[in-house]
Amino acid sequence: MILAFAVAAAVLFGSGAYLLLKQDLIRMVAGIILISQSGVVTIIAASLSRGRAAIDVAPGERVSDPLPQALALTALVIGLATVALLLALVHRAIVVFRTAEQDELAATEAEHEAGLERRRQADREEIESDPDGERAP
Amino acid sequence: MAVDRGGTRPTADRPGWSACVIAVAGFALCLFAGGAGFSLPWAPSLDLRLAFALDGLAVLYGLLATGVGALVFAYGTRYLTLHLEHQRRPAVERWRFWPWMTLFAVSMVGLATAQDLVLVFVFFDLTAVCSYFLIGFDRAEREARRSALMALLVTVVAAVAMLVAAVLLHAEHGTFAIPELLDRAEPSTTTTLAAALLAVAALAKSAQVPLHFWLPKAMAAPTPVSAYLHSAAMVAAGVLVLGRVHPLLARSEAVLTGLVVVGAASVVVGGVLALRRDVLKQVLAYSTISQYGYMVMLYGIGGAAANGAAAFYVLAHGIAKSALFMTAGAVTMATGEDRLSRLGGLGRRVPVLAVAAGAASATLAALPLTVGFFKDELLFAAAVERGPVTVVLAVVAATLTFAYIGRFWIGLFLGPARGSVGAASTLLVAPVVVLAAVAVLGGVVVEPFARLAEDAATVSAGEPVTMSPGYHLDARPENLMAVAAWALGGLLLVLPRLTDGLSRAFAAAGERFGPRRAYDGTLRALDRVSAAVHDREVRDLRGSIAAVLVPAGLLIGVAFVATPTAGAYMVGIVEGADWVILPLLALVVVATVVTARARVRLVVALALAVVGFALAALYALVGAPDVALVAVVVETMLTLVFVAALSRLPREDPDRFVPGDPVRRRRDVFAALLAGLAAFVALWGFLSQPAADSVSDEHLRLTPSAHGGDVVTVIVADFRGLDTLVEITVLLVAVVGVATLVRRGRLW
């Protein structure tokens, strides 16, 4: 079982990494989801004991390790929150830039940065052409 | 014009006066509580203690910081009001000034009293942080911002040397406590190295050559800051540290010689450059470099006499220099000019200020009947004790001081009247008068000052020091040296051409080859590196992801090669419910691969849902019903949100799907395979070696006392309740974020 869990978690992680490298923003989100699933599976697989659910435990009874379950709960909920935020961000980006392709987004950003840099340069020239304005106490 | 925001009359500067009251209280404390001290554990596991003691050295610097502080703060209440008015800034900006000023004074007293090397470091850096905000107070001006950053970087980066020294000494002697360190340190390579590192930090702070360039730049600060920074805080902090650890420095002859060299260089460079400066505060700034050079030189000479002289020098210089800075500020406020070439003949128009500034200048120039005379007498005595080289250096230093400070005072107050004089505020003149009175008083009754310096020197010399400064009308070497210095200085004053060329050449060489160029160059290079890295980071997200994945995978690989792994891996046994879990895991794997290869986004969403629900079923089978329930809810939500997001997007054109660059594709597959493989070996190893025991038993035992049946619920809600609270906060933040994004930036 150890091997089986390890394989499943590794496949989840590897596929997630592959999707992260994709151009499409939506697939990147999918990659993040897969990687967090890999994490949760690993936590659950790391339980030290297996048995019935740890509810109303009688002394000496064999139960499932409750601690990893609590951690997995936290991981699941936090995962949901971050993915929801990520999806909202991606959605907004796609609506604003009309593309989900990273290359095109990066190109738009570079264009925007270049515009900003041009304006900064213009500001600097304006300041430097007026040295009195700068050195006055 | 806009309506005056402060009303017709500026309101009283309450924060400023509060700072002043605090300084006066501190002064009283330092005066009457001498010898007091306490030591509390801070971080016992690191041997750190909050150890403070008001010993001789602490009293001297504490009195200086609070006494000069109180006067400067009183001056500042008026100055800052005028300053803000001139710049048309609202009066509330005081609140960006006085808290820092107060913290400056407090950290200076803390530094003076701290008896733990790490504590000294903390206060040392605290003064640098305060000075950063104060120098950059006129934040609209680029020069002020640059100067503030320069002061911060030079002093803070150098201060790291002090921390390194502290760690070195701790490793050797097992303590950070300064008195014990001074006891235990023997002459050794470690001691020498630590002493040298401490000296570097202190010298950068005291603006000594070659790290002096930040100080003249720091003139961008409002005058009260300059007055304080140059006389009693910040720059004084460096010399204070030298005094505090002096017995350690004295273990190494090389470090002492280095101090003499650096001090002498600073005396000459600062003095010569001060000779030709035109801006008032610049003259004084270069003078400060030169004056602290004296003190560093004295600490380098070492021994009882030199330590006493250094302590006395700090006191006399602090009084004189703060008065001179406040004079410069008062003159600039009254005339609107800040250059010697545009000022002159003010003596008849502001006689009180002229006399007071004259007393302060005389103190700096070491004329009789001021406390300054004794500072030079003690300096000369220490120099004579050391040898002919230091005698020459001391006379040169005193000559330069006499010349530049004479030029400063004469240029301001004598000669033809230049510049129009407005009303000089009483509050801008009174503190100068008080300081001048103290300086003259010290020239008549030197005893109290000598006692303070003796007590301080006893700490820094590590042996009892007695000093008896006084007027002697005979031909002893000290008197001859003083007369020689006055004569030579007077000559320079009368014939300024003698030094014009030298000073100009110095300034030009400094511009050309000076350390400031190195600083600028380093900063620019760092900027370029940062910009290049940033560029790569933001331009291509894929690149930066792969840059994390590939080295991480390789590192894990290296770790596995280096670790013996024989017999470490377990396949595990398959029993009972596992026969159902195995197909579920297979389903997860298949669905995952489908997700990765899907061409249509909807398929991605659905395959993800399959993965999620299969895992939920798996959780139910391993005895984790809580996780299974939550997983079902989360998966349902996630699938719905995903599909909803897809439906709101512009439609995806399936014909547009292009396989992309094959090289790139292969690279992606390679990175992903490497990541997956690394994850596999790491996870398999991790799962094969379970921990020996778990805290779960404790949780199981305690659950009934938490009034719960379900152990997992009790852990989440009770044992790790704080975690859950934070988690809820994260959820809340995420919800706000999502709501804002979906509503295009408006939350409501």
HADDOCK unambig.tbl for C-alpha pairs under 7 A between the chains (distance, minus, plus):
assign (segid A and resid 1 and name CA) (segid B and resid 571 and name CA) 6.57 0.50 0.50
assign (segid A and resid 1 and name CA) (segid B and resid 572 and name CA) 5.03 0.50 0.50
assign (segid A and resid 1 and name CA) (segid B and resid 573 and name CA) 5.81 0.50 0.50
assign (segid A and resid 1 and name CA) (segid B and resid 574 and name CA) 5.74 0.50 0.50
assign (segid A and resid 2 and name CA) (segid B and resid 570 and name CA) 6.82 0.50 0.50
assign (segid A and resid 2 and name CA) (segid B and resid 571 and name CA) 5.53 0.50 0.50
assign (segid A and resid 2 and name CA) (segid B and resid 572 and name CA) 5.05 0.50 0.50
assign (segid A and resid 2 and name CA) (segid B and resid 687 and name CA) 6.40 0.50 0.50
assign (segid A and resid 2 and name CA) (segid B and resid 688 and name CA) 6.69 0.50 0.50
assign (segid A and resid 3 and name CA) (segid B and resid 571 and name CA) 5.02 0.50 0.50
assign (segid A and resid 3 and name CA) (segid B and resid 572 and name CA) 6.77 0.50 0.50
assign (segid A and resid 3 and name CA) (segid B and resid 684 and name CA) 6.45 0.50 0.50
assign (segid A and resid 6 and name CA) (segid B and resid 680 and name CA) 6.02 0.50 0.50
assign (segid A and resid 6 and name CA) (segid B and resid 683 and name CA) 5.78 0.50 0.50
assign (segid A and resid 6 and name CA) (segid B and resid 684 and name CA) 5.09 0.50 0.50
assign (segid A and resid 7 and name CA) (segid B and resid 680 and name CA) 6.37 0.50 0.50
assign (segid A and resid 8 and name CA) (segid B and resid 585 and name CA) 6.27 0.50 0.50
assign (segid A and resid 8 and name CA) (segid B and resid 589 and name CA) 5.94 0.50 0.50
assign (segid A and resid 10 and name CA) (segid B and resid 676 and name CA) 5.26 0.50 0.50
assign (segid A and resid 10 and name CA) (segid B and resid 677 and name CA) 7.00 0.50 0.50
assign (segid A and resid 10 and name CA) (segid B and resid 679 and name CA) 5.42 0.50 0.50
assign (segid A and resid 10 and name CA) (segid B and resid 680 and name CA) 4.74 0.50 0.50
assign (segid A and resid 11 and name CA) (segid B and resid 589 and name CA) 6.46 0.50 0.50
assign (segid A and resid 11 and name CA) (segid B and resid 676 and name CA) 6.26 0.50 0.50
assign (segid A and resid 12 and name CA) (segid B and resid 592 and name CA) 6.25 0.50 0.50
assign (segid A and resid 13 and name CA) (segid B and resid 676 and name CA) 5.77 0.50 0.50
assign (segid A and resid 13 and name CA) (segid B and resid 679 and name CA) 6.98 0.50 0.50
assign (segid A and resid 14 and name CA) (segid B and resid 672 and name CA) 5.23 0.50 0.50
assign (segid A and resid 14 and name CA) (segid B and resid 673 and name CA) 6.13 0.50 0.50
assign (segid A and resid 14 and name CA) (segid B and resid 675 and name CA) 5.71 0.50 0.50
assign (segid A and resid 14 and name CA) (segid B and resid 676 and name CA) 3.79 0.50 0.50
assign (segid A and resid 15 and name CA) (segid B and resid 592 and name CA) 6.73 0.50 0.50
assign (segid A and resid 15 and name CA) (segid B and resid 593 and name CA) 6.71 0.50 0.50
assign (segid A and resid 15 and name CA) (segid B and resid 596 and name CA) 5.82 0.50 0.50
assign (segid A and resid 15 and name CA) (segid B and resid 672 and name CA) 6.84 0.50 0.50
assign (segid A and resid 17 and name CA) (segid B and resid 672 and name CA) 5.28 0.50 0.50
assign (segid A and resid 17 and name CA) (segid B and resid 675 and name CA) 6.92 0.50 0.50
assign (segid A and resid 18 and name CA) (segid B and resid 668 and name CA) 6.34 0.50 0.50
assign (segid A and resid 18 and name CA) (segid B and resid 669 and name CA) 6.47 0.50 0.50
assign (segid A and resid 18 and name CA) (segid B and resid 672 and name CA) 4.77 0.50 0.50
assign (segid A and resid 19 and name CA) (segid B and resid 596 and name CA) 6.05 0.50 0.50
assign (segid A and resid 21 and name CA) (segid B and resid 542 and name CA) 5.18 0.50 0.50
assign (segid A and resid 21 and name CA) (segid B and resid 668 and name CA) 6.29 0.50 0.50
assign (segid A and resid 46 and name CA) (segid B and resid 687 and name CA) 5.85 0.50 0.50
assign (segid A and resid 48 and name CA) (segid B and resid 690 and name CA) 6.70 0.50 0.50
assign (segid A and resid 50 and name CA) (segid B and resid 622 and name CA) 6.60 0.50 0.50
assign (segid A and resid 51 and name CA) (segid B and resid 623 and name CA) 6.10 0.50 0.50
assign (segid A and resid 52 and name CA) (segid B and resid 623 and name CA) 5.03 0.50 0.50
assign (segid A and resid 53 and name CA) (segid B and resid 623 and name CA) 4.47 0.50 0.50
assign (segid A and resid 53 and name CA) (segid B and resid 624 and name CA) 5.82 0.50 0.50
assign (segid A and resid 53 and name CA) (segid B and resid 625 and name CA) 6.78 0.50 0.50
assign (segid A and resid 54 and name CA) (segid B and resid 710 and name CA) 6.22 0.50 0.50
assign (segid A and resid 54 and name CA) (segid B and resid 711 and name CA) 5.78 0.50 0.50
assign (segid A and resid 55 and name CA) (segid B and resid 709 and name CA) 5.46 0.50 0.50
assign (segid A and resid 55 and name CA) (segid B and resid 710 and name CA) 4.24 0.50 0.50
assign (segid A and resid 55 and name CA) (segid B and resid 711 and name CA) 6.05 0.50 0.50
assign (segid A and resid 56 and name CA) (segid B and resid 709 and name CA) 4.73 0.50 0.50
assign (segid A and resid 56 and name CA) (segid B and resid 710 and name CA) 6.23 0.50 0.50
assign (segid A and resid 64 and name CA) (segid B and resid 623 and name CA) 5.69 0.50 0.50
assign (segid A and resid 65 and name CA) (segid B and resid 696 and name CA) 6.48 0.50 0.50
assign (segid A and resid 66 and name CA) (segid B and resid 696 and name CA) 6.46 0.50 0.50
assign (segid A and resid 66 and name CA) (segid B and resid 711 and name CA) 6.40 0.50 0.50
assign (segid A and resid 66 and name CA) (segid B and resid 712 and name CA) 5.37 0.50 0.50
assign (segid A and resid 67 and name CA) (segid B and resid 696 and name CA) 5.91 0.50 0.50
assign (segid A and resid 67 and name CA) (segid B and resid 712 and name CA) 6.89 0.50 0.50
assign (segid A and resid 69 and name CA) (segid B and resid 624 and name CA) 6.54 0.50 0.50
assign (segid A and resid 69 and name CA) (segid B and resid 627 and name CA) 6.27 0.50 0.50
assign (segid A and resid 69 and name CA) (segid B and resid 712 and name CA) 6.63 0.50 0.50
assign (segid A and resid 70 and name CA) (segid B and resid 712 and name CA) 5.53 0.50 0.50
assign (segid A and resid 70 and name CA) (segid B and resid 715 and name CA) 6.58 0.50 0.50
assign (segid A and resid 70 and name CA) (segid B and resid 716 and name CA) 5.98 0.50 0.50
assign (segid A and resid 72 and name CA) (segid B and resid 627 and name CA) 6.88 0.50 0.50
assign (segid A and resid 73 and name CA) (segid B and resid 627 and name CA) 5.74 0.50 0.50
assign (segid A and resid 76 and name CA) (segid B and resid 631 and name CA) 6.92 0.50 0.50
assign (segid A and resid 78 and name CA) (segid B and resid 727 and name CA) 6.75 0.50 0.50
assign (segid A and resid 78 and name CA) (segid B and resid 731 and name CA) 6.93 0.50 0.50
assign (segid A and resid 80 and name CA) (segid B and resid 634 and name CA) 6.56 0.50 0.50
assign (segid A and resid 80 and name CA) (segid B and resid 638 and name CA) 6.99 0.50 0.50
assign (segid A and resid 81 and name CA) (segid B and resid 731 and name CA) 5.52 0.50 0.50
assign (segid A and resid 81 and name CA) (segid B and resid 734 and name CA) 5.70 0.50 0.50
assign (segid A and resid 82 and name CA) (segid B and resid 734 and name CA) 6.68 0.50 0.50
assign (segid A and resid 84 and name CA) (segid B and resid 738 and name CA) 6.95 0.50 0.50
assign (segid A and resid 85 and name CA) (segid B and resid 734 and name CA) 5.72 0.50 0.50
assign (segid A and resid 85 and name CA) (segid B and resid 737 and name CA) 6.41 0.50 0.50
assign (segid A and resid 85 and name CA) (segid B and resid 738 and name CA) 5.27 0.50 0.50
assign (segid A and resid 88 and name CA) (segid B and resid 738 and name CA) 5.59 0.50 0.50
assign (segid A and resid 88 and name CA) (segid B and resid 741 and name CA) 6.15 0.50 0.50
assign (segid A and resid 88 and name CA) (segid B and resid 742 and name CA) 6.47 0.50 0.50
assign (segid A and resid 89 and name CA) (segid B and resid 741 and name CA) 6.61 0.50 0.50
assign (segid A and resid 91 and name CA) (segid B and resid 645 and name CA) 6.61 0.50 0.50
assign (segid A and resid 91 and name CA) (segid B and resid 649 and name CA) 6.94 0.50 0.50
assign (segid A and resid 92 and name CA) (segid B and resid 741 and name CA) 6.60 0.50 0.50
assign (segid A and resid 95 and name CA) (segid B and resid 649 and name CA) 6.81 0.50 0.50
assign (segid A and resid 106 and name CA) (segid B and resid 539 and name CA) 5.70 0.50 0.50
assign (segid A and resid 106 and name CA) (segid B and resid 540 and name CA) 6.98 0.50 0.50
